[in-house]
Amino acid sequence: MWDQISEGREWDDLLNNSPRTRRASYGFYGKDVNWEEINRLPAWKRPLRIAKGFFWALLMKLTAADA
């Protein structure tokens, strides 16, 4: 199972690549977040709305499970 998840990479390699991978993921999912709406909100409401936006973007990009 680990080989499938990690695509054959070692744990240290995954940790070292995480900042680059994280930035790419933010860009990929961040395109689907409504940033104009978030920027109009008060600063204290933004973090939760950003998390919600990323969650829905991730959820909508998942492939459908076969029943």
N, C-alpha and C positions, 0 to 999 in steps of 0.2 A: 504494500500500500504506500509506504514512504517513497518508493521509487516513482510511483505514478504522480504523487502530489509534488514532489520536488524535481521531477523531470531528470532524475539521476544526479542532482547536485548535492554537494555536501552541506551540512548545516552552517558552517562558517561562510561558505560562498553565499548562501541565502541571506545571512545577516549582513554581509558586506554590501550586497547589491540592493538591500531594502530601501535606502533613501532614493536611489535612482528609480526604482520600481514604483515607489510610493508617488513620486512626482508624476510619473507617466500615468498612473492610475487616477490621480486627481484631475489631470487634464482630460482623460478619457471620460470619466463620469461627470466632471464639472461642466462639460458642455451642455448637459441636460438640466442643470440647476438654473433656476430663474434668479440670476444675480441682480437684476434691476429691482425686483420685488424685495429681495433681501436687503439691498442697500438703502431702501426707503424705511426699513424698520428701525426702531431704536436699537442702540448697540447691545443692550442686555438681552434682546430677543434673537439676535442674529445667530449665535452659536447653535442653538437648538434647531433653528430653521435650516441652517447649513447641513447639520447632521441628518435632518429629515430629507433634505434634497438629495444628498448623496445616497442615503438608504434607498429611496425610491428609484433613483437612477440605476443603482446596482440591481435592485429587484426587477426592474423592467428589462434589463439586458440579459437576465438569466434565460437559458433555454427551457422550453416546456418539458416537463417530465412525461415519459411515456407511461400510459396507464396499463 
